[in-house]
Amino acid sequence: MERIFVAEDDESIREELKTLLEANGYKAVDAPPCDLALLDVNLPGENGFEICRKLRMHSDVPVIFLTARDSAEDEIVGFGVGADDYIRKPYNSSVLLMRIARLCRDGDRGHDGGDRADFDFRLRIVFYGDLARGKAEGRQRLKNEQPVPFMQVI
């Protein structure tokens, strides 16, 4: 059971999140260690950006900002301090759960690149494990975890 660190200053939202998470097989916790962090930006004392920055000093757990702060600048700062996702309030609970599941699943695969695709958009190359395909070699994407030519993935 994945442990989700919930940092939310609004008691009603925090309880709603804990209920949602626990009803869907997660354990909501009030502090690390955790398997994923769900952070509000506007927190008393230390803000979510600072918490994320500190988490990144010693951990690579996925971080999702769940916040009412809706400026592009805040989102950029969030990703800049190490967030994996940024969701604005009000949020859709189904979308939140899918994003949590995706990040937890990706975390289970490890970060060695063996099970995920990496894209270099500048060079127009997709890397998947030992496979690298670029424009000169016939660009490829992944479909059902198998490389296929771009034109077949529409």
Rosetta constraint file for C-alpha pairs under 8 A:
AtomPair CA 1 CA 25 HARMONIC 6.53 0.50
AtomPair CA 1 CA 26 HARMONIC 5.66 0.50
AtomPair CA 1 CA 27 HARMONIC 6.57 0.50
AtomPair CA 2 CA 25 HARMONIC 7.82 0.50
AtomPair CA 2 CA 26 HARMONIC 5.28 0.50
AtomPair CA 2 CA 27 HARMONIC 6.12 0.50
AtomPair CA 2 CA 34 HARMONIC 7.51 0.50
AtomPair CA 2 CA 35 HARMONIC 5.70 0.50
AtomPair CA 2 CA 36 HARMONIC 7.71 0.50
AtomPair CA 2 CA 104 HARMONIC 7.75 0.50
AtomPair CA 3 CA 26 HARMONIC 6.11 0.50
AtomPair CA 3 CA 27 HARMONIC 4.76 0.50
AtomPair CA 3 CA 28 HARMONIC 5.89 0.50
AtomPair CA 3 CA 29 HARMONIC 6.41 0.50
AtomPair CA 3 CA 33 HARMONIC 7.95 0.50
AtomPair CA 3 CA 34 HARMONIC 4.92 0.50
AtomPair CA 3 CA 35 HARMONIC 5.17 0.50
AtomPair CA 3 CA 36 HARMONIC 6.70 0.50
AtomPair CA 4 CA 26 HARMONIC 6.78 0.50
AtomPair CA 4 CA 27 HARMONIC 5.99 0.50
AtomPair CA 4 CA 28 HARMONIC 4.87 0.50
AtomPair CA 4 CA 29 HARMONIC 5.84 0.50
AtomPair CA 4 CA 34 HARMONIC 5.69 0.50
AtomPair CA 4 CA 35 HARMONIC 5.96 0.50
AtomPair CA 4 CA 36 HARMONIC 4.98 0.50
AtomPair CA 4 CA 37 HARMONIC 5.67 0.50
AtomPair CA 4 CA 38 HARMONIC 6.87 0.50
AtomPair CA 5 CA 28 HARMONIC 5.99 0.50
AtomPair CA 5 CA 29 HARMONIC 4.83 0.50
AtomPair CA 5 CA 30 HARMONIC 5.60 0.50
AtomPair CA 5 CA 31 HARMONIC 5.62 0.50
AtomPair CA 5 CA 32 HARMONIC 6.20 0.50
AtomPair CA 5 CA 33 HARMONIC 7.84 0.50
AtomPair CA 5 CA 34 HARMONIC 5.83 0.50
AtomPair CA 5 CA 35 HARMONIC 7.76 0.50
AtomPair CA 5 CA 36 HARMONIC 6.26 0.50
AtomPair CA 5 CA 37 HARMONIC 4.60 0.50
AtomPair CA 5 CA 38 HARMONIC 5.89 0.50
AtomPair CA 5 CA 39 HARMONIC 7.90 0.50
AtomPair CA 6 CA 14 HARMONIC 7.14 0.50
AtomPair CA 6 CA 17 HARMONIC 7.82 0.50
AtomPair CA 6 CA 18 HARMONIC 7.74 0.50
AtomPair CA 6 CA 28 HARMONIC 6.46 0.50
AtomPair CA 6 CA 29 HARMONIC 6.24 0.50
AtomPair CA 6 CA 30 HARMONIC 5.86 0.50
AtomPair CA 6 CA 31 HARMONIC 7.50 0.50
AtomPair CA 6 CA 37 HARMONIC 6.29 0.50
AtomPair CA 6 CA 38 HARMONIC 4.99 0.50
AtomPair CA 6 CA 39 HARMONIC 6.21 0.50
AtomPair CA 7 CA 14 HARMONIC 7.72 0.50
AtomPair CA 7 CA 30 HARMONIC 6.87 0.50
AtomPair CA 7 CA 31 HARMONIC 7.91 0.50
AtomPair CA 7 CA 37 HARMONIC 7.75 0.50
AtomPair CA 7 CA 38 HARMONIC 6.24 0.50
AtomPair CA 7 CA 39 HARMONIC 4.86 0.50
AtomPair CA 7 CA 40 HARMONIC 6.01 0.50
AtomPair CA 7 CA 43 HARMONIC 7.90 0.50
AtomPair CA 7 CA 48 HARMONIC 7.74 0.50
AtomPair CA 8 CA 13 HARMONIC 7.18 0.50
AtomPair CA 8 CA 14 HARMONIC 5.52 0.50
AtomPair CA 8 CA 39 HARMONIC 6.47 0.50
AtomPair CA 8 CA 40 HARMONIC 5.35 0.50
AtomPair CA 8 CA 43 HARMONIC 6.90 0.50
AtomPair CA 9 CA 14 HARMONIC 7.17 0.50
AtomPair CA 9 CA 40 HARMONIC 7.63 0.50
AtomPair CA 9 CA 42 HARMONIC 7.65 0.50
AtomPair CA 9 CA 43 HARMONIC 5.68 0.50
AtomPair CA 9 CA 44 HARMONIC 7.20 0.50
AtomPair CA 10 CA 14 HARMONIC 6.09 0.50
AtomPair CA 11 CA 15 HARMONIC 6.10 0.50
AtomPair CA 12 CA 16 HARMONIC 6.11 0.50
AtomPair CA 13 CA 17 HARMONIC 6.06 0.50
AtomPair CA 14 CA 18 HARMONIC 6.16 0.50
AtomPair CA 15 CA 19 HARMONIC 6.09 0.50
AtomPair CA 16 CA 20 HARMONIC 6.12 0.50
AtomPair CA 17 CA 21 HARMONIC 5.99 0.50
AtomPair CA 18 CA 22 HARMONIC 5.99 0.50
AtomPair CA 18 CA 27 HARMONIC 7.87 0.50
AtomPair CA 18 CA 28 HARMONIC 5.50 0.50
AtomPair CA 19 CA 23 HARMONIC 5.97 0.50
AtomPair CA 20 CA 24 HARMONIC 6.39 0.50
AtomPair CA 20 CA 93 HARMONIC 7.78 0.50
AtomPair CA 21 CA 25 HARMONIC 6.52 0.50
AtomPair CA 21 CA 26 HARMONIC 5.11 0.50
AtomPair CA 21 CA 27 HARMONIC 6.69 0.50
AtomPair CA 21 CA 28 HARMONIC 6.53 0.50
AtomPair CA 21 CA 97 HARMONIC 7.87 0.50
AtomPair CA 22 CA 26 HARMONIC 4.88 0.50
AtomPair CA 22 CA 27 HARMONIC 5.57 0.50
AtomPair CA 22 CA 28 HARMONIC 6.68 0.50
AtomPair CA 29 CA 34 HARMONIC 7.60 0.50
AtomPair CA 34 CA 61 HARMONIC 7.38 0.50
AtomPair CA 35 CA 61 HARMONIC 5.76 0.50
AtomPair CA 35 CA 62 HARMONIC 7.19 0.50
AtomPair CA 35 CA 104 HARMONIC 7.24 0.50
AtomPair CA 36 CA 61 HARMONIC 5.40 0.50
AtomPair CA 36 CA 62 HARMONIC 4.90 0.50
AtomPair CA 36 CA 63 HARMONIC 5.86 0.50
AtomPair CA 36 CA 64 HARMONIC 7.80 0.50
AtomPair CA 36 CA 100 HARMONIC 7.81 0.50
AtomPair CA 36 CA 103 HARMONIC 7.95 0.50
AtomPair CA 36 CA 104 HARMONIC 7.12 0.50
AtomPair CA 37 CA 61 HARMONIC 7.13 0.50
AtomPair CA 37 CA 62 HARMONIC 6.33 0.50
AtomPair CA 37 CA 63 HARMONIC 4.74 0.50
AtomPair CA 37 CA 64 HARMONIC 6.22 0.50
AtomPair CA 38 CA 63 HARMONIC 6.05 0.50
AtomPair CA 38 CA 64 HARMONIC 4.95 0.50
AtomPair CA 38 CA 65 HARMONIC 5.87 0.50
AtomPair CA 38 CA 66 HARMONIC 6.49 0.50
AtomPair CA 39 CA 48 HARMONIC 5.64 0.50
AtomPair CA 39 CA 52 HARMONIC 7.94 0.50
AtomPair CA 39 CA 63 HARMONIC 7.32 0.50
AtomPair CA 39 CA 64 HARMONIC 6.20 0.50
AtomPair CA 39 CA 65 HARMONIC 4.76 0.50
AtomPair CA 39 CA 66 HARMONIC 5.75 0.50
AtomPair CA 39 CA 67 HARMONIC 7.55 0.50
AtomPair CA 40 CA 47 HARMONIC 7.76 0.50
AtomPair CA 40 CA 48 HARMONIC 5.55 0.50
AtomPair CA 40 CA 65 HARMONIC 5.71 0.50
AtomPair CA 40 CA 66 HARMONIC 5.13 0.50
AtomPair CA 40 CA 67 HARMONIC 4.89 0.50
AtomPair CA 41 CA 47 HARMONIC 5.42 0.50
AtomPair CA 41 CA 48 HARMONIC 4.09 0.50
AtomPair CA 41 CA 49 HARMONIC 6.18 0.50
AtomPair CA 41 CA 65 HARMONIC 6.93 0.50
AtomPair CA 41 CA 66 HARMONIC 7.52 0.50
AtomPair CA 41 CA 67 HARMONIC 5.88 0.50
AtomPair CA 41 CA 69 HARMONIC 7.29 0.50
AtomPair CA 42 CA 47 HARMONIC 5.62 0.50
AtomPair CA 42 CA 48 HARMONIC 6.58 0.50
AtomPair CA 42 CA 67 HARMONIC 7.48 0.50
AtomPair CA 42 CA 69 HARMONIC 7.99 0.50
AtomPair CA 43 CA 47 HARMONIC 4.85 0.50
AtomPair CA 43 CA 48 HARMONIC 6.52 0.50
AtomPair CA 46 CA 50 HARMONIC 6.28 0.50
AtomPair CA 46 CA 51 HARMONIC 6.88 0.50
AtomPair CA 47 CA 51 HARMONIC 6.48 0.50
AtomPair CA 48 CA 52 HARMONIC 6.07 0.50
AtomPair CA 48 CA 65 HARMONIC 7.68 0.50
AtomPair CA 49 CA 53 HARMONIC 6.17 0.50
AtomPair CA 49 CA 77 HARMONIC 7.68 0.50
AtomPair CA 49 CA 78 HARMONIC 6.33 0.50
AtomPair CA 49 CA 81 HARMONIC 6.55 0.50
AtomPair CA 50 CA 54 HARMONIC 6.19 0.50
AtomPair CA 51 CA 55 HARMONIC 6.15 0.50
AtomPair CA 52 CA 56 HARMONIC 6.17 0.50
AtomPair CA 52 CA 63 HARMONIC 7.23 0.50
AtomPair CA 52 CA 81 HARMONIC 6.42 0.50
AtomPair CA 52 CA 82 HARMONIC 6.63 0.50
AtomPair CA 52 CA 83 HARMONIC 7.12 0.50
AtomPair CA 53 CA 57 HARMONIC 6.62 0.50
AtomPair CA 53 CA 81 HARMONIC 5.39 0.50
AtomPair CA 53 CA 82 HARMONIC 6.79 0.50
AtomPair CA 54 CA 58 HARMONIC 7.38 0.50
AtomPair CA 55 CA 59 HARMONIC 5.58 0.50
AtomPair CA 55 CA 60 HARMONIC 7.60 0.50
AtomPair CA 55 CA 61 HARMONIC 7.94 0.50
AtomPair CA 56 CA 60 HARMONIC 6.04 0.50
AtomPair CA 56 CA 61 HARMONIC 7.99 0.50
AtomPair CA 56 CA 81 HARMONIC 7.92 0.50
AtomPair CA 56 CA 82 HARMONIC 6.67 0.50
AtomPair CA 61 CA 107 HARMONIC 7.58 0.50
AtomPair CA 62 CA 83 HARMONIC 7.18 0.50
AtomPair CA 62 CA 84 HARMONIC 5.90 0.50
AtomPair CA 62 CA 103 HARMONIC 6.30 0.50
AtomPair CA 62 CA 104 HARMONIC 7.44 0.50
AtomPair CA 62 CA 107 HARMONIC 7.46 0.50
AtomPair CA 63 CA 82 HARMONIC 7.42 0.50
AtomPair CA 63 CA 83 HARMONIC 4.93 0.50
AtomPair CA 63 CA 84 HARMONIC 5.29 0.50
AtomPair CA 63 CA 85 HARMONIC 6.67 0.50
AtomPair CA 64 CA 83 HARMONIC 5.89 0.50
AtomPair CA 64 CA 84 HARMONIC 5.83 0.50
AtomPair CA 64 CA 85 HARMONIC 4.69 0.50
AtomPair CA 64 CA 86 HARMONIC 5.59 0.50
AtomPair CA 64 CA 87 HARMONIC 7.22 0.50
AtomPair CA 65 CA 78 HARMONIC 7.25 0.50
AtomPair CA 65 CA 83 HARMONIC 6.87 0.50
AtomPair CA 65 CA 85 HARMONIC 6.32 0.50
AtomPair CA 65 CA 86 HARMONIC 4.66 0.50
AtomPair CA 65 CA 87 HARMONIC 5.95 0.50
AtomPair CA 66 CA 86 HARMONIC 6.23 0.50
AtomPair CA 66 CA 87 HARMONIC 4.87 0.50
AtomPair CA 66 CA 88 HARMONIC 5.80 0.50
AtomPair CA 66 CA 89 HARMONIC 6.59 0.50
AtomPair CA 66 CA 91 HARMONIC 7.93 0.50
AtomPair CA 67 CA 86 HARMONIC 7.86 0.50
AtomPair CA 67 CA 87 HARMONIC 6.50 0.50
AtomPair CA 67 CA 88 HARMONIC 5.13 0.50
AtomPair CA 67 CA 89 HARMONIC 5.44 0.50
AtomPair CA 68 CA 88 HARMONIC 5.49 0.50
AtomPair CA 68 CA 89 HARMONIC 4.76 0.50
AtomPair CA 68 CA 90 HARMONIC 7.23 0.50
AtomPair CA 69 CA 74 HARMONIC 6.71 0.50
AtomPair CA 69 CA 88 HARMONIC 6.87 0.50
AtomPair CA 69 CA 89 HARMONIC 7.94 0.50
AtomPair CA 70 CA 74 HARMONIC 6.92 0.50
AtomPair CA 70 CA 75 HARMONIC 7.34 0.50
AtomPair CA 70 CA 88 HARMONIC 6.26 0.50
AtomPair CA 71 CA 75 HARMONIC 6.53 0.50
AtomPair CA 72 CA 76 HARMONIC 6.13 0.50
AtomPair CA 73 CA 77 HARMONIC 6.16 0.50
AtomPair CA 74 CA 78 HARMONIC 6.06 0.50
AtomPair CA 75 CA 79 HARMONIC 6.33 0.50
AtomPair CA 75 CA 86 HARMONIC 6.55 0.50
AtomPair CA 76 CA 80 HARMONIC 5.93 0.50
AtomPair CA 77 CA 81 HARMONIC 6.19 0.50
AtomPair CA 78 CA 82 HARMONIC 6.60 0.50
AtomPair CA 78 CA 83 HARMONIC 5.56 0.50
AtomPair CA 78 CA 86 HARMONIC 7.23 0.50
AtomPair CA 79 CA 83 HARMONIC 4.61 0.50
AtomPair CA 79 CA 84 HARMONIC 6.75 0.50
AtomPair CA 79 CA 85 HARMONIC 7.41 0.50
AtomPair CA 79 CA 86 HARMONIC 7.77 0.50
AtomPair CA 87 CA 91 HARMONIC 6.92 0.50
AtomPair CA 87 CA 96 HARMONIC 7.85 0.50
AtomPair CA 91 CA 95 HARMONIC 7.74 0.50
AtomPair CA 91 CA 96 HARMONIC 7.09 0.50
AtomPair CA 92 CA 96 HARMONIC 6.22 0.50
AtomPair CA 93 CA 97 HARMONIC 6.10 0.50
AtomPair CA 94 CA 98 HARMONIC 6.23 0.50
AtomPair CA 95 CA 99 HARMONIC 6.21 0.50
AtomPair CA 96 CA 100 HARMONIC 6.18 0.50
AtomPair CA 97 CA 101 HARMONIC 6.07 0.50
AtomPair CA 98 CA 102 HARMONIC 6.08 0.50
AtomPair CA 99 CA 103 HARMONIC 6.21 0.50
AtomPair CA 100 CA 104 HARMONIC 6.08 0.50
AtomPair CA 101 CA 105 HARMONIC 5.95 0.50
AtomPair CA 102 CA 106 HARMONIC 6.06 0.50
AtomPair CA 103 CA 107 HARMONIC 6.04 0.50
AtomPair CA 104 CA 108 HARMONIC 6.36 0.50
AtomPair CA 105 CA 109 HARMONIC 6.71 0.50
AtomPair CA 106 CA 110 HARMONIC 6.92 0.50
AtomPair CA 106 CA 116 HARMONIC 7.99 0.50
AtomPair CA 107 CA 111 HARMONIC 7.14 0.50
AtomPair CA 109 CA 114 HARMONIC 7.86 0.50
AtomPair CA 109 CA 115 HARMONIC 6.19 0.50
AtomPair CA 110 CA 114 HARMONIC 7.86 0.50
AtomPair CA 110 CA 115 HARMONIC 7.78 0.50
AtomPair CA 113 CA 117 HARMONIC 7.06 0.50
AtomPair CA 113 CA 118 HARMONIC 7.64 0.50
AtomPair CA 113 CA 128 HARMONIC 7.22 0.50
AtomPair CA 113 CA 129 HARMONIC 5.99 0.50
AtomPair CA 114 CA 128 HARMONIC 7.08 0.50
AtomPair CA 114 CA 129 HARMONIC 4.73 0.50
AtomPair CA 115 CA 128 HARMONIC 7.37 0.50
AtomPair CA 115 CA 129 HARMONIC 6.76 0.50
AtomPair CA 116 CA 128 HARMONIC 6.24 0.50
AtomPair CA 116 CA 129 HARMONIC 7.35 0.50
AtomPair CA 117 CA 126 HARMONIC 6.80 0.50
AtomPair CA 117 CA 127 HARMONIC 5.63 0.50
AtomPair CA 117 CA 128 HARMONIC 4.67 0.50
AtomPair CA 117 CA 129 HARMONIC 7.46 0.50
AtomPair CA 117 CA 142 HARMONIC 7.67 0.50
AtomPair CA 118 CA 126 HARMONIC 5.85 0.50
AtomPair CA 118 CA 127 HARMONIC 5.10 0.50
AtomPair CA 118 CA 128 HARMONIC 6.53 0.50
AtomPair CA 119 CA 124 HARMONIC 7.39 0.50
AtomPair CA 119 CA 125 HARMONIC 5.93 0.50
AtomPair CA 119 CA 126 HARMONIC 4.52 0.50
AtomPair CA 119 CA 127 HARMONIC 6.18 0.50
AtomPair CA 120 CA 124 HARMONIC 5.63 0.50
AtomPair CA 120 CA 125 HARMONIC 5.18 0.50
AtomPair CA 120 CA 126 HARMONIC 6.28 0.50
AtomPair CA 121 CA 125 HARMONIC 6.54 0.50
AtomPair CA 123 CA 134 HARMONIC 7.50 0.50
AtomPair CA 124 CA 134 HARMONIC 5.85 0.50
AtomPair CA 124 CA 135 HARMONIC 6.36 0.50
AtomPair CA 124 CA 139 HARMONIC 7.66 0.50
AtomPair CA 125 CA 132 HARMONIC 6.71 0.50
AtomPair CA 125 CA 133 HARMONIC 5.56 0.50
AtomPair CA 125 CA 134 HARMONIC 4.26 0.50
AtomPair CA 125 CA 135 HARMONIC 6.94 0.50
AtomPair CA 125 CA 139 HARMONIC 6.94 0.50
AtomPair CA 126 CA 132 HARMONIC 5.77 0.50
AtomPair CA 126 CA 133 HARMONIC 5.60 0.50
AtomPair CA 126 CA 134 HARMONIC 6.61 0.50
AtomPair CA 126 CA 139 HARMONIC 7.50 0.50
AtomPair CA 126 CA 140 HARMONIC 6.76 0.50
AtomPair CA 126 CA 141 HARMONIC 6.86 0.50
AtomPair CA 127 CA 131 HARMONIC 5.67 0.50
AtomPair CA 127 CA 132 HARMONIC 4.46 0.50
AtomPair CA 127 CA 133 HARMONIC 6.69 0.50
AtomPair CA 128 CA 132 HARMONIC 6.42 0.50
AtomPair CA 133 CA 137 HARMONIC 5.80 0.50
AtomPair CA 133 CA 138 HARMONIC 6.48 0.50
AtomPair CA 133 CA 139 HARMONIC 5.38 0.50
AtomPair CA 133 CA 140 HARMONIC 5.98 0.50
AtomPair CA 134 CA 138 HARMONIC 6.02 0.50
AtomPair CA 134 CA 139 HARMONIC 4.79 0.50
AtomPair CA 134 CA 140 HARMONIC 7.35 0.50
AtomPair CA 135 CA 139 HARMONIC 4.99 0.50
AtomPair CA 138 CA 149 HARMONIC 6.92 0.50
AtomPair CA 139 CA 149 HARMONIC 6.02 0.50
AtomPair CA 139 CA 150 HARMONIC 6.11 0.50
AtomPair CA 140 CA 147 HARMONIC 5.87 0.50
AtomPair CA 140 CA 148 HARMONIC 5.24 0.50
AtomPair CA 140 CA 149 HARMONIC 4.29 0.50
AtomPair CA 140 CA 150 HARMONIC 5.06 0.50
AtomPair CA 141 CA 147 HARMONIC 5.39 0.50
AtomPair CA 141 CA 148 HARMONIC 5.47 0.50
AtomPair CA 141 CA 149 HARMONIC 6.16 0.50
AtomPair CA 141 CA 150 HARMONIC 5.61 0.50
AtomPair CA 141 CA 153 HARMONIC 7.23 0.50
AtomPair CA 142 CA 146 HARMONIC 5.13 0.50
AtomPair CA 142 CA 147 HARMONIC 4.41 0.50
AtomPair CA 142 CA 148 HARMONIC 5.90 0.50
AtomPair CA 143 CA 147 HARMONIC 6.36 0.50
AtomPair CA 143 CA 148 HARMONIC 6.61 0.50
AtomPair CA 143 CA 153 HARMONIC 7.07 0.50
AtomPair CA 148 CA 152 HARMONIC 6.64 0.50
AtomPair CA 148 CA 153 HARMONIC 7.22 0.50
AtomPair CA 149 CA 153 HARMONIC 7.09 0.50
AtomPair CA 150 CA 154 HARMONIC 7.72 0.50
